[in-house]
């Protein structure tokens, strides 16, 4: 638990709320949690965000900033900071080499990483030679920006650590508490759907199963008044079949399928780090109910697209059913369609208030 209470998003002053939304939409912020702590001093919180925003759109490349941020997060022991990703330009292979000064990094990246390490862990060792190395790769303005960025990342990481602002992201109190982002960039969670039945589906725009959008929309319209929420989570982990921006995904869903059920920002499901929502769903039910057909799995196997672990999500449009009490009731393979009798029976049971089974 956080040592200080979090300010609810609904209590944010408008200017701070707008700054938070911009930060989430741009990728500058991966969660609203630290801002909800700083919001006890709204003017200071907004000033902090404005400084972060200036650096986010500053002189240093996004990849270099992300490498530096993750390097400092590893030193401050901010687990949530280490799991968050602000850009896809940094790969898991890069992360594995952060401590080694690997040749996979460019000269400027190696110099910045070395400086960040010293800044966070042994600042008295920063001498003229360190600055001479920085001067080989950066202008004076860029070096100043690197200093400012390191200072903000170090201070932010240590603040969240000592305040215990983050729970272990894989151990949230419930599914309802896990931070999420709506497709329009608005920070949110599943708390608004407490007491309803949730069908959580990872969706994609360029998949052979994409026409399931029609069935999901029809199901939502039929059962919404009884308390069913269909929740769509775009993901690009499966053969890169959801490559578009959030705005492009929204436009596709609006024009192609007239989707009215809630859609959320893209997240990671099988790639690292797995989003805490899907970590919790998979932990609750490690195996999906099969459709009875072997066609999908055979096709994926033929193209070497099956996930490495038996508990991983198989493909786009896998479905998790969550009951009114927040318990994960069932999990269905991607080729279990929205019209499948087994899925409909499980939903009907959940809507009626029965506990169902996995």
C-alpha positions as CSV (number, residue, x, y, z in Angstrom):
1,X,0.0,0.0,0.0
2,X,1.1,3.6,-0.7
3,X,2.3,5.4,2.4
4,X,0.4,8.5,1.3
5,X,-3.2,8.4,-0.1
6,X,-3.7,8.8,-3.9
7,X,-5.8,11.7,-5.1
8,X,-8.7,10.3,-7.2
9,X,-8.6,11.3,-10.8
10,X,-12.0,12.8,-10.5
11,X,-10.6,15.3,-8.0
12,X,-7.8,16.6,-10.2
13,X,-8.0,20.3,-11.1
14,X,-8.8,20.7,-14.9
15,X,-5.3,21.9,-15.8
16,X,-3.6,19.0,-14.0
17,X,-6.0,16.5,-15.4
18,X,-5.3,17.8,-19.0
19,X,-1.5,17.6,-18.4
20,X,-1.9,14.0,-17.2
21,X,-4.0,13.1,-20.3
22,X,-1.3,14.6,-22.5
23,X,1.4,12.7,-20.7
24,X,-0.4,9.4,-21.0
25,X,-1.3,10.0,-24.7
26,X,2.3,10.9,-25.6
27,X,3.9,7.9,-23.8
28,X,5.6,10.2,-21.3
29,X,3.7,8.6,-18.5
30,X,2.9,4.9,-18.3
31,X,0.7,5.3,-15.2
32,X,-1.2,8.0,-13.3
33,X,-0.1,6.7,-9.9
34,X,2.9,9.1,-9.1
35,X,0.8,12.1,-10.4
36,X,-2.0,11.0,-8.0
37,X,0.5,11.4,-5.2
38,X,1.9,14.7,-6.4
39,X,-1.7,16.0,-6.8
40,X,-1.8,16.8,-3.1
41,X,0.2,19.8,-4.3
42,X,-1.5,20.4,-7.7
43,X,0.6,23.4,-8.8
44,X,3.9,21.6,-8.0
45,X,2.6,18.5,-9.7
46,X,1.8,20.5,-12.8
47,X,5.2,22.1,-12.8
48,X,6.8,18.7,-12.6
49,X,4.8,17.5,-15.5
50,X,5.6,20.6,-17.5
51,X,9.4,20.0,-17.0
52,X,9.0,16.3,-18.0
53,X,7.0,17.3,-21.0
54,X,9.7,19.8,-22.1
55,X,12.4,17.0,-21.8
56,X,10.1,14.5,-23.5
57,X,10.0,16.7,-26.6
58,X,13.6,17.9,-26.1
59,X,17.0,17.5,-27.8
60,X,17.8,13.9,-26.8
61,X,16.5,11.0,-28.9
62,X,13.6,9.0,-27.4
63,X,15.6,5.7,-27.5
64,X,18.5,7.3,-25.5
65,X,16.1,8.8,-23.0
66,X,14.4,5.5,-22.5
67,X,17.7,3.6,-22.0
68,X,18.8,6.2,-19.4
69,X,15.4,6.0,-17.6
70,X,15.5,2.2,-17.4
71,X,19.1,2.3,-16.2
72,X,18.2,4.7,-13.4
73,X,15.1,2.7,-12.6
74,X,17.3,-0.4,-12.1
75,X,19.4,1.5,-9.6
76,X,16.5,3.1,-7.6
77,X,14.7,-0.3,-7.4
78,X,11.5,1.1,-8.9
79,X,10.0,-2.2,-10.2
80,X,7.0,-0.5,-11.8
81,X,9.4,2.0,-13.5
82,X,11.5,-1.0,-14.8
83,X,8.4,-2.7,-16.2
84,X,7.0,0.4,-17.9
85,X,7.9,1.1,-21.5
86,X,7.8,4.6,-23.0
87,X,8.9,3.7,-26.5
88,X,9.2,0.5,-28.7
89,X,12.6,1.7,-29.8
90,X,14.2,-0.2,-26.8
91,X,14.0,-4.0,-27.1
92,X,14.2,-6.7,-24.5
93,X,17.7,-7.6,-26.0
94,X,18.8,-4.0,-25.2
95,X,17.6,-4.4,-21.6
96,X,19.6,-7.5,-21.2
97,X,22.7,-5.6,-22.1
98,X,22.1,-2.4,-20.0
99,X,24.7,-3.4,-17.5
100,X,27.5,-4.3,-19.9
101,X,28.3,-1.3,-22.0
102,X,27.6,-3.5,-25.0
103,X,28.6,-2.7,-28.5
104,X,24.9,-3.0,-29.5
105,X,24.6,0.6,-28.1
106,X,25.9,3.6,-30.0
107,X,28.7,5.8,-28.7
108,X,26.3,8.5,-27.4
109,X,24.1,5.8,-25.8
110,X,27.1,4.2,-24.0
111,X,28.3,7.6,-22.8
112,X,24.9,8.5,-21.5
113,X,24.4,5.2,-19.8
114,X,27.7,5.4,-18.1
115,X,26.9,9.0,-16.9
116,X,23.4,7.9,-15.7
117,X,24.9,5.0,-13.7
118,X,27.5,7.3,-12.0
119,X,24.9,10.1,-11.4
120,X,22.5,7.6,-9.7
121,X,25.0,5.4,-7.8
122,X,28.4,7.1,-7.5
123,X,28.1,10.8,-8.4
124,X,31.4,11.7,-6.7
125,X,33.2,9.6,-9.4
126,X,32.0,12.0,-12.1
127,X,35.2,13.8,-13.1
128,X,36.6,15.8,-16.0
129,X,37.2,12.6,-18.0
130,X,33.5,11.7,-17.8
131,X,32.5,15.2,-19.1
132,X,35.2,15.0,-21.8
133,X,33.5,11.8,-23.0
134,X,30.1,13.5,-23.0
135,X,31.5,16.4,-25.0
136,X,32.6,13.9,-27.8
137,X,28.9,13.0,-28.4
138,X,26.7,15.9,-27.1
139,X,26.4,19.6,-27.4
140,X,26.5,21.7,-24.2
141,X,22.7,22.0,-24.4
142,X,22.3,18.3,-24.8
143,X,24.6,17.6,-21.9
144,X,22.5,20.0,-19.7
145,X,19.3,18.2,-20.8
146,X,20.9,14.8,-19.9
147,X,21.7,16.2,-16.5
148,X,18.1,17.4,-16.0
149,X,16.6,14.2,-17.2
150,X,18.8,12.1,-14.9
151,X,17.9,14.3,-12.0
152,X,14.2,14.0,-12.6
153,X,14.3,10.3,-13.1
154,X,16.4,9.7,-10.0
155,X,14.2,11.9,-7.8
156,X,11.0,10.4,-9.2
157,X,12.2,6.9,-8.7
158,X,13.3,7.5,-5.2
159,X,10.1,9.3,-4.3
160,X,7.9,6.5,-5.5
161,X,10.1,3.9,-3.8
162,X,10.1,5.6,-0.3
163,X,6.4,6.4,-0.6
164,X,5.6,2.8,-1.7
165,X,3.5,4.4,-4.4
166,X,3.3,1.3,-6.5
167,X,2.1,-2.1,-5.5
168,X,3.9,-5.0,-7.1
169,X,2.3,-4.6,-10.5
170,X,1.5,-8.3,-10.7
171,X,-0.2,-8.2,-7.3
172,X,-2.9,-5.6,-7.6
173,X,-5.7,-5.8,-5.0
174,X,-8.1,-6.7,-7.8
175,X,-8.6,-6.4,-11.5
176,X,-10.5,-3.2,-10.9
177,X,-7.4,-1.4,-9.5
178,X,-5.0,-2.0,-12.4
179,X,-4.1,1.3,-14.2
180,X,-5.3,1.3,-17.8
181,X,-5.6,3.9,-20.6
182,X,-8.7,4.4,-22.7
183,X,-8.2,4.5,-26.5
184,X,-8.6,8.3,-26.3
185,X,-5.6,8.5,-23.9
186,X,-7.7,9.1,-20.8
187,X,-6.3,7.3,-17.7
188,X,-8.8,4.8,-16.2
189,X,-9.2,1.4,-14.7
190,X,-11.9,-1.2,-14.5
191,X,-13.5,0.2,-11.4
192,X,-16.3,1.8,-13.4
193,X,-17.4,-1.8,-14.3
194,X,-17.5,-3.2,-10.8
195,X,-20.6,-5.4,-10.3
196,X,-20.9,-6.1,-14.1
197,X,-19.9,-9.1,-16.2
198,X,-16.8,-8.4,-18.3
199,X,-15.8,-10.1,-21.5
200,X,-12.2,-9.0,-22.0
201,X,-10.9,-9.5,-25.6
202,X,-7.6,-8.7,-27.2
203,X,-8.5,-7.3,-30.6
204,X,-6.7,-6.5,-33.9
205,X,-7.6,-4.8,-37.1
206,X,-5.6,-6.9,-39.6
207,X,-6.4,-10.5,-38.5
208,X,-8.4,-13.2,-40.1
209,X,-10.5,-13.2,-36.9
210,X,-11.2,-9.4,-37.1
211,X,-14.7,-10.0,-38.4
212,X,-15.5,-11.2,-34.8
213,X,-15.9,-7.5,-34.1
214,X,-19.4,-7.8,-35.6
215,X,-20.4,-10.6,-33.3
216,X,-18.9,-8.9,-30.3
217,X,-20.8,-5.7,-31.0
218,X,-24.0,-7.6,-31.5
219,X,-23.5,-9.5,-28.2
220,X,-22.8,-6.2,-26.4
221,X,-25.9,-4.5,-27.8
222,X,-28.1,-7.5,-26.8
223,X,-26.8,-8.0,-23.3
224,X,-25.5,-4.5,-22.2
225,X,-28.7,-3.6,-20.4
226,X,-28.4,-6.8,-18.3
227,X,-24.9,-5.8,-17.2
228,X,-22.5,-7.2,-19.8
229,X,-19.5,-5.1,-20.8
230,X,-17.4,-6.2,-23.8
231,X,-13.9,-4.6,-23.4
232,X,-11.5,-4.5,-26.3
233,X,-7.8,-4.3,-25.8
234,X,-5.7,-3.8,-29.0
235,X,-2.4,-5.6,-29.0
236,X,0.3,-5.8,-31.7
237,X,2.0,-8.9,-30.3
238,X,0.5,-11.4,-32.7
239,X,2.3,-11.1,-36.1
240,X,2.0,-7.3,-35.8
241,X,-1.6,-7.3,-36.8
242,X,-2.5,-4.2,-34.9
243,X,0.1,-1.7,-36.1
244,X,-2.0,1.5,-36.1
245,X,-2.1,4.3,-33.7
246,X,-4.9,4.6,-31.2
247,X,-6.6,7.1,-33.4
248,X,-6.3,4.8,-36.4
249,X,-7.7,1.9,-34.4
250,X,-10.7,4.0,-33.3
251,X,-11.4,5.1,-36.9
252,X,-11.2,1.5,-38.1
253,X,-13.6,0.3,-35.5
254,X,-16.0,3.2,-36.1
255,X,-16.1,2.9,-39.8
256,X,-15.8,-0.9,-40.4
257,X,-17.8,-2.3,-37.5
258,X,-19.6,0.6,-35.7
259,X,-18.1,-0.6,-32.4
260,X,-19.8,1.0,-29.4
261,X,-18.3,-1.1,-26.6
262,X,-15.3,0.3,-24.7
263,X,-11.8,0.2,-26.3
264,X,-8.5,0.7,-24.5
265,X,-5.0,1.7,-25.4
266,X,-2.7,-0.9,-26.9
267,X,-0.9,-3.1,-24.4
268,X,1.6,-6.0,-24.2
269,X,0.2,-9.4,-23.7
270,X,2.9,-12.0,-24.7
271,X,5.8,-9.6,-25.1
272,X,7.7,-8.4,-22.1
273,X,6.8,-6.8,-19.9
274,X,3.3,-8.4,-19.9
275,X,0.7,-5.8,-18.9
276,X,-0.4,-6.4,-15.3
277,X,-4.1,-6.9,-16.4
278,X,-3.1,-9.9,-18.6
279,X,-0.7,-11.2,-16.0
280,X,-3.6,-11.4,-13.6
281,X,-6.0,-12.9,-16.1
282,X,-3.5,-15.6,-17.2
283,X,-2.6,-16.4,-13.6
284,X,-6.2,-16.8,-12.7
285,X,-6.9,-19.2,-15.6
286,X,-3.7,-20.6,-17.3
287,X,-5.5,-22.5,-20.0
288,X,-8.2,-21.5,-22.5
289,X,-11.2,-23.6,-23.4
290,X,-10.7,-24.9,-26.9
291,X,-13.2,-24.3,-29.7
292,X,-13.2,-28.0,-30.8
293,X,-11.5,-27.2,-34.0
294,X,-7.8,-27.6,-34.6
295,X,-7.6,-25.4,-37.6
296,X,-6.3,-22.2,-35.9
297,X,-3.6,-24.0,-33.8
298,X,-2.5,-26.0,-36.8
299,X,-2.2,-22.9,-39.0
300,X,-0.3,-21.1,-36.3
301,X,2.0,-24.1,-35.8
302,X,2.6,-24.3,-39.5
303,X,3.8,-20.7,-39.6
304,X,5.7,-21.0,-36.3
305,X,3.4,-18.5,-34.7
306,X,2.3,-20.5,-31.6
307,X,3.4,-18.8,-28.4
308,X,6.3,-20.4,-26.5
309,X,4.4,-21.1,-23.2
310,X,1.2,-23.1,-22.8
311,X,-0.4,-20.4,-20.7
312,X,0.3,-17.6,-23.1
313,X,-2.5,-16.0,-25.0
314,X,-2.7,-17.9,-28.3
315,X,-3.7,-15.2,-30.8
316,X,-5.9,-12.2,-31.3
317,X,-9.5,-12.4,-30.0
318,X,-8.9,-14.7,-27.0
319,X,-11.6,-14.1,-24.4
320,X,-11.6,-13.9,-20.6
321,X,-14.9,-13.8,-18.8
322,X,-15.0,-12.0,-15.4
323,X,-18.0,-12.3,-13.0
324,X,-19.8,-9.5,-11.1
325,X,-17.6,-10.2,-8.1
326,X,-14.3,-9.6,-10.1
327,X,-13.4,-13.2,-10.3
328,X,-12.1,-14.6,-13.6
329,X,-14.6,-17.3,-14.5
330,X,-13.6,-18.6,-17.9
331,X,-11.1,-18.3,-20.8
332,X,-11.9,-19.1,-24.4
333,X,-9.6,-19.7,-27.4
334,X,-9.6,-17.1,-30.1
335,X,-11.6,-19.1,-32.5
336,X,-14.4,-19.5,-30.0
337,X,-16.7,-17.0,-31.7
338,X,-19.1,-14.6,-30.0
339,X,-22.0,-16.8,-31.2
340,X,-20.5,-20.0,-29.7
341,X,-23.0,-21.8,-27.4
342,X,-20.4,-22.5,-24.7
343,X,-19.4,-18.8,-24.5
344,X,-23.0,-17.7,-24.5
345,X,-23.9,-20.2,-21.8
346,X,-21.0,-19.0,-19.6
347,X,-22.1,-15.3,-20.1
348,X,-25.7,-16.2,-19.3
349,X,-24.6,-17.9,-16.1
350,X,-22.5,-15.0,-15.1
351,X,-25.3,-12.5,-15.8
352,X,-27.6,-14.5,-13.7
353,X,-25.1,-14.2,-10.8
354,X,-23.9,-17.9,-10.8
355,X,-20.3,-18.3,-10.2
356,X,-19.6,-20.4,-13.3
357,X,-16.5,-22.4,-13.9
358,X,-13.2,-22.1,-15.7
